[in-house]
Protein backbone atom coordinates (compact mmCIF):
# COMPACT_ATOMS: atom_id res chain seq x y z
CA UNK A 1 0.00 0.00 0.00
CA UNK A 2 1.17 3.47 -0.81
CA UNK A 3 0.85 6.20 1.76
CA UNK A 4 0.54 9.89 1.14
CA UNK A 5 -0.05 12.95 3.29
CA UNK A 6 -3.61 13.80 4.27
CA UNK A 7 -4.90 16.86 6.06
CA UNK A 8 -7.36 16.45 8.91
CA UNK A 9 -9.77 19.33 8.33
CA UNK A 10 -12.39 20.54 10.81
CA UNK A 11 -15.90 21.72 9.93
CA UNK A 12 -14.68 25.34 9.64
CA UNK A 13 -12.07 24.35 7.02
CA UNK A 14 -9.03 24.62 9.30
CA UNK A 15 -6.26 22.07 8.87
CA UNK A 16 -5.75 20.61 12.36
CA UNK A 17 -3.17 17.96 11.61
CA UNK A 18 -1.30 16.10 8.88
CA UNK A 19 -1.05 12.32 8.72
CA UNK A 20 0.43 9.73 6.39
CA UNK A 21 -2.23 7.27 5.31
CA UNK A 22 -3.19 4.92 2.53
CA UNK A 23 -6.61 6.57 2.59
CA UNK A 24 -8.23 4.01 4.86
CA UNK A 25 -7.72 6.02 8.08
CA UNK A 26 -11.12 7.06 9.43
CA UNK A 27 -11.57 10.80 9.94
CA UNK A 28 -12.07 11.83 13.57
CA UNK A 29 -15.61 12.78 14.52
CA UNK A 30 -16.69 16.11 13.00
CA UNK A 31 -13.66 16.23 10.67
CA UNK A 32 -12.74 15.00 7.21
CA UNK A 33 -9.58 13.89 5.41
CA UNK A 34 -8.26 15.56 2.28
CA UNK A 35 -5.29 14.29 0.29
CA UNK A 36 -2.69 17.03 0.23
CA UNK A 37 -1.04 16.13 -3.06
CA UNK A 38 1.54 18.69 -4.19
CA UNK A 39 -0.06 21.71 -2.48
CA UNK A 40 2.32 21.56 0.49
CA UNK A 41 -0.53 22.29 2.91
CA UNK A 42 0.22 22.16 6.61
CA UNK A 43 -1.22 22.77 10.02
CA UNK A 44 -2.74 26.26 10.17
CA UNK A 45 -3.79 26.25 6.52
CA UNK A 46 -7.45 26.32 5.50
CA UNK A 47 -9.38 24.24 3.01
CA UNK A 48 -12.18 25.82 0.99
CA UNK A 49 -13.63 25.35 -2.49
CA UNK A 50 -11.54 22.19 -3.01
CA UNK A 51 -8.27 24.07 -2.46
CA UNK A 52 -5.81 24.60 0.37
CA UNK A 53 -5.02 28.19 1.31
CA UNK A 54 -1.81 29.14 3.16
CA UNK A 55 -2.13 31.30 6.26
CA UNK A 56 -1.35 34.98 5.83
CA UNK A 57 2.22 35.87 6.72
CA UNK A 58 2.04 38.33 9.59
CA UNK A 59 3.58 41.71 8.98
CA UNK A 60 6.17 42.52 11.65
CA UNK A 61 5.32 45.50 13.83
CA UNK A 62 7.47 48.62 13.73
CA UNK A 63 8.77 47.68 17.20
CA UNK A 64 9.83 44.24 15.92
CA UNK A 65 11.54 45.77 12.89
CA UNK A 66 13.35 48.28 15.10
CA UNK A 67 14.45 45.53 17.49
CA UNK A 68 15.90 43.48 14.61
CA UNK A 69 17.66 46.58 13.27
CA UNK A 70 19.17 47.29 16.69
CA UNK A 71 20.28 43.65 16.99
CA UNK A 72 22.13 43.97 13.68
CA UNK A 73 23.79 47.18 14.86
CA UNK A 74 24.78 45.52 18.15
CA UNK A 75 26.34 42.59 16.28
CA UNK A 76 28.39 45.01 14.15
CA UNK A 77 29.43 46.90 17.28
CA UNK A 78 30.55 43.68 18.97
CA UNK A 79 32.50 42.74 15.85
CA UNK A 80 34.20 46.14 15.92
CA UNK A 81 35.46 45.51 19.47
CA UNK A 82 38.35 43.43 18.11
CA UNK A 83 39.45 46.23 15.81
CA UNK A 84 39.17 48.77 18.62
CA UNK A 85 41.40 46.59 20.81
CA UNK A 86 43.96 46.55 17.98
CA UNK A 87 43.73 50.34 17.72
CA UNK A 88 44.43 50.73 21.44
CA UNK A 89 47.38 48.36 21.17
CA UNK A 90 48.76 50.20 18.12
CA UNK A 91 48.41 53.56 19.89
CA UNK A 92 50.22 52.22 22.97
CA UNK A 93 53.04 50.97 20.73
CA UNK A 94 53.24 54.31 18.92
CA UNK A 95 52.21 52.82 15.56
CA UNK A 96 49.26 55.21 15.15
CA UNK A 97 47.42 57.85 17.11
CA UNK A 98 43.85 58.37 18.20
CA UNK A 99 43.81 61.47 15.98
CA UNK A 100 44.77 59.61 12.77
CA UNK A 101 41.97 60.09 10.24
CA UNK A 102 41.34 56.36 9.75
CA UNK A 103 41.18 55.82 13.53
CA UNK A 104 38.74 58.74 13.86
CA UNK A 105 36.59 57.27 11.08
CA UNK A 106 36.47 53.95 12.92
CA UNK A 107 35.61 55.62 16.23
CA UNK A 108 32.81 57.59 14.50
CA UNK A 109 31.49 54.33 13.00
CA UNK A 110 31.28 52.80 16.48
CA UNK A 111 29.68 55.97 17.83
CA UNK A 112 26.97 55.77 15.14
CA UNK A 113 26.29 52.11 15.97
CA UNK A 114 26.05 52.89 19.70
CA UNK A 115 23.53 55.64 18.93
CA UNK A 116 21.33 53.10 17.13
CA UNK A 117 21.65 50.52 19.91
CA UNK A 118 20.70 53.02 22.61
CA UNK A 119 17.84 54.74 20.73
CA UNK A 120 14.25 53.94 21.66
CA UNK A 121 13.00 54.20 18.07
CA UNK A 122 14.12 55.05 14.58
CA UNK A 123 13.91 54.09 10.93
CA UNK A 124 14.79 50.40 10.50
CA UNK A 125 14.76 50.73 6.71
CA UNK A 126 17.81 52.98 6.81
CA UNK A 127 21.11 51.29 5.99
CA UNK A 128 23.39 50.62 8.93
CA UNK A 129 26.60 52.65 9.02
CA UNK A 130 29.30 51.34 6.69
CA UNK A 131 32.34 49.89 8.40
CA UNK A 132 35.44 51.85 7.40
CA UNK A 133 38.71 50.20 6.47
CA UNK A 134 40.87 48.90 9.29
CA UNK A 135 42.98 51.72 10.63
CA UNK A 136 46.55 51.45 9.34
CA UNK A 137 49.13 50.23 11.80
CA UNK A 138 46.62 48.10 13.69
N, C-alpha and C positions, 0 to 999 in steps of 0.2 A: 504494500500500500504506500502511496505517495502522500506525504504530508505537505501542507502549505500553511502560511499564516492566515488566521481568521481574526477579525475584530469582533469583540463582544460589545454590542451596541444596545444602549438602554432605549426606553420608549421615547425619550426626548431627542434621540439621535446622537448622543454623546458616546464616544468610544471609551469604554471603561477598562478594557484589558485586551491583550493580544495573546493568542494561543497558537500552537502548531497542532493541526488536526488533519485527519484524512476526510473530514466532512461529516463524520458520524458522531461527533461530540454533541450531546444535547445542549441547547442554549439554556442558561439559567432562567428561572421563572421571571417573566416580565421583560426578557431581553431576547435578542436574536443575533445570529452569527452571519457575518458577511465576509466572503473571501476578499483578502486585501489585494491580491494580484500585484501589479507593479506600481501601485499608487504610493507605496511607502507610508501608508497611514500608521498612526501610533496613538497611544493613550493621549487624551486631550483633544483629539481631532473630533469632527462631527461627521455624520453621515446623513445626507439629504438628497432627494431626487436621484437616487442610484449613484451618488458620487461622494467620495470623501473630501472633506474640506479641512485644510490645515488651520490650526489656531492662529490668530493674529499675533504678530511679533510685537511685544510691547515696546513702546517708544521710551527710551530712558528719560528720566526727569532731568531738569537743568542741574539739580543738585548732584545727581549721579554722574552726569557728564563732567561737572566741575571736579568732583572727587577723583575721577579717573585721570583728568588732566593734571591735577595736583600730584597724584601718584606717579605719573610719568616724570614730572618735574623733580620730584623727590628722588627718583631712581637716577636721574641725570646728575643731581647734586651729590648723591652718594658716590657715583662713579668718579666725579671730579675731585673727591677727597684725596685719592691717590696722587693725582697731579699736583694738588695743593701741597701735599707732604713733600713732593719732589721740589717744588718751588722753595719751600722753607729750607730744605736741605741745601739747595743751590745757593740761596742767599747767605746761609751761614758759612758756606765754603767760599764765598766771594765770587761765584761764577755768574751771578746776575744780581739784580737789585729789585726791590719791590716797586721801584719807579720805572722799570723798563716797560716800554709800551706793550710788549706781548704779555708780560705779567699783569699789567693793569687791565688789559682786555680780558684775561682769564678771571681776574678778581671781579670785574664787572659782570661777566657771565654768571658767576656763582651768586652774585648779589641779585641779579634778575631772577634766577631760579628760586632763591630764598623768598623773594617778594611774592612769587606765585604760591609757594608752599604755605606761607603765613597768611595769605589773603582769605577773606571769608567768602568772596564770590569774584567772578570775572567772566571772561569770554573764553570758553573751552575750545572754540573753533580757531582761535589764534594760534599760529605756529609757536612752538616753544623756542626759546633763545637758541641760537646756533653756537655750538661749542667752537671756540677759537682754536687755532693750532697750539700745540704744546709750546709753552714758553721755551725759548732757546736756553741752553745751558742746564736744563733740568732733566 
